[in-house]
Amino acid sequence: MYPSEKLSNAWRNTPTKWYPLPWFIGALLLVVLQYRRTAAREVIVDEDGHEVVRLKGPWQVHILGALPLRNLSRFWGWVNSLELPVWFRPYGFRVFAWTFGCNLDEIEHADLRAYASLGDFFYRRLRPGARPVDPAPLVSPADGTILHFGTITDHRCVEQVKGITYSLDALLGVDRGAHKAVVIDFPARDLEVVDDEEFANVNGIDYTLSQLIGSATPSTPDSDDAERPPEFPTDPEAYTRHAPPQKYGERIDASVVEPDKSVLETVAEHVSVAKEMGVQTALQRRLSVSGRHVKPGNTLFFTVIYLAPGDYHRFHSPTAWVVEKRRHFQGELFSVSPYVAKRLENLFVLNERVALLGRWRYGFFSMVPVGATNVGSIKINFDEALRTNVRGRPPPPGTYTEAVYSRASSVLNGQPLSPAQEMGGFCLGSTIVLIFEAPKTFEFTAHAGHKVRVGQKMGDVPHDKDQ
C-alpha cells in the first residue's frame, strides 16, 4: 500500500472528536484582531508624513481601542430606531428621563406618545422660549458641561485636558491644493443680496470683493500674528462669474470699492500663468494649512463642551457667523466622556468629526461636532449631502471629504447663521469643540465644570467699541 493510500485511509477511518472551546477564547481572539487593526491606524496630518497621531494612553485606553465601537454604535442606532408600543412610551421615556436627568417640562411634545422610538426622544426639540439667548458675542451652542477652555499656543497645540494636547492641524485638517471639494446647492432666496448685506453690516462681518467674485482662499487661521495679506481668487474666470455688489436698484455698496478692470485683468493673467507653470503664488505660499493669518491684536481661543446622554442633543450657532466649508473626517468612535478625555490622548483627532470652518466679526471661527460611541450620526441641517458613520472600508486616517457652501450666499460666500439658530444635532451625547479668533482681551464667562445651556453667555470682549 502506497503511503498516500495509508494517509487517505487514516483520514477517513480515524474517529474525530470535537471539544468546544470556552466562549471567551473566541472573544479574546476578536479583541486581539480589533486591537491590531486600531493600533495600525495612524493619523498623518500632512503629505510629508509629519505630525503622526497614534492611539496613546494607559492600559484602559488600549482595551477600549480593541472593542468594535463602530459596529456597536451601528447596532445601538438600529435599536434606537425601533418603534416602541404606544402604551409603553410614556413609562419608558420617564424612566430614561429619571435615570439621566432629562427635564420633561421643556420638551416640545408634552405627550410622550408622540416620540415613536428612543432615537426620536434623543433628538427631541424644545418648546419655544425654553432657551433664551443672552446678548453676548459668544453663547453656548449646546446643553452640556464645559470640559476645558483656553488659548492656542504658537506651537499650534490645543489642550484636551491639563497636560494633554493635540494638534490644531490634525483637528481641522491640512489644506491641500489638489483637494477637490463638493459644492453644495442651496435654494434660491428672495432679496438674498439685500438680506445678506444687512446681516454682514449688523454683525460686523467682512465681505470683500474677493469673496464676492469667488475666492477659493480657505478660512482657517494661522498661528502667526502677522498682517493678513490681500486675498485674490486663484481662478481667473472667477472675476466674471459675479457682478460687483449692489444694494437696491443701481446703488453700489459703499463698503466695497469697485475695482479697476485693467487691474483685475492683470491679476487674472498673472494667476493664469502661475497655474499653467504649476507654481503657487507668493500669497498661497504664505498661507498655512489653516488658510489665513491671525489679525494683529488677536489670538486663538478654544472651548470644549461635553453633551451627556440626558442632555438636549441638538446644537445651535454660538454666534453670528458665516460657515464657508465643512470637512468630514471618518475616524473612530471612542467615548468622549470626561473619564476617557483625561486618559486617551488625541481623542478629538482620532474620532469621527465634522469641522465647520468660517468667519465672524473678529476673524476666523470654527465649530467641530465630534462623534462618539453610540453616536452614529452627526446631522447638519443645511448640508443634506453629509453622511456620517457609513459602512464600508474607511479611508486612510487623517484624510477628509470637503464641501463648500459658497452657493448659500453670493455676498457672504457661505451660510449665514444667527446666534442660537439651530444647526443640527447628534443622535446621542457627544462633544463640540469651538476654535475661534478674537481680541486678546476676550474673556470666558463660563469655566471648566460649569453646566451651560443653549444661548447662555460664554464669553465677551470688554470695551469693544463695535458692540
RAHUZI-V916722 format. One record per run of one state. SS is the DSSP state (helix for helix, strand for strand, loop for the rest). FROM is the first residue (numbers start at 1). TO is the last residue. If there is no record, write none. Layout:
# RAHUZI-V916722
<<SS | FROM | TO> <SS | FROM | TO>>
This chain:
# RAHUZI-V916722
<<loop | 1 | 2> <helix | 3 | 13> <loop | 14 | 22> <helix | 23 | 40> <loop | 41 | 42> <strand | 43 | 44> <loop | 45 | 51> <strand | 52 | 53> <loop | 54 | 55> <strand | 56 | 56> <loop | 57 | 58> <helix | 59 | 65> <loop | 66 | 68> <helix | 69 | 81> <loop | 82 | 85> <helix | 86 | 100> <loop | 101 | 103> <helix | 104 | 106> <strand | 107 | 107> <loop | 108 | 111> <helix | 112 | 114> <loop | 115 | 117> <helix | 118 | 122> <loop | 123 | 125> <strand | 126 | 126> <loop | 127 | 137> <strand | 138 | 139> <loop | 140 | 143> <strand | 144 | 151> <loop | 152 | 156> <strand | 157 | 161> <loop | 162 | 163> <strand | 164 | 167> <helix | 168 | 172> <loop | 173 | 180> <strand | 181 | 183> <loop | 184 | 191> <helix | 192 | 203> <loop | 204 | 208> <helix | 209 | 212> <loop | 213 | 219> <strand | 220 | 225> <loop | 226 | 235> <helix | 236 | 240> <loop | 241 | 245> <strand | 246 | 246> <loop | 247 | 251> <strand | 252 | 252> <loop | 253 | 260> <helix | 261 | 277> <loop | 278 | 281> <helix | 282 | 286> <loop | 287 | 290> <strand | 291 | 294> <loop | 295 | 297> <strand | 298 | 306> <loop | 307 | 313> <strand | 314 | 316> <loop | 317 | 320> <strand | 321 | 329> <loop | 330 | 331> <strand | 332 | 332> <loop | 333 | 337> <helix | 338 | 341> <loop | 342 | 344> <strand | 345 | 345> <loop | 346 | 346> <helix | 347 | 350> <strand | 351 | 351> <loop | 352 | 352> <strand | 353 | 360> <loop | 361 | 362> <strand | 363 | 370> <loop | 371 | 377> <strand | 378 | 380> <loop | 381 | 400> <strand | 401 | 404> <loop | 405 | 405> <helix | 406 | 408> <loop | 409 | 414> <strand | 415 | 417> <loop | 418 | 421> <strand | 422 | 426> <loop | 427 | 430> <strand | 431 | 439> <loop | 440 | 441> <strand | 442 | 444> <loop | 445 | 450> <strand | 451 | 452> <loop | 453 | 456> <strand | 457 | 461> <loop | 462 | 467>>
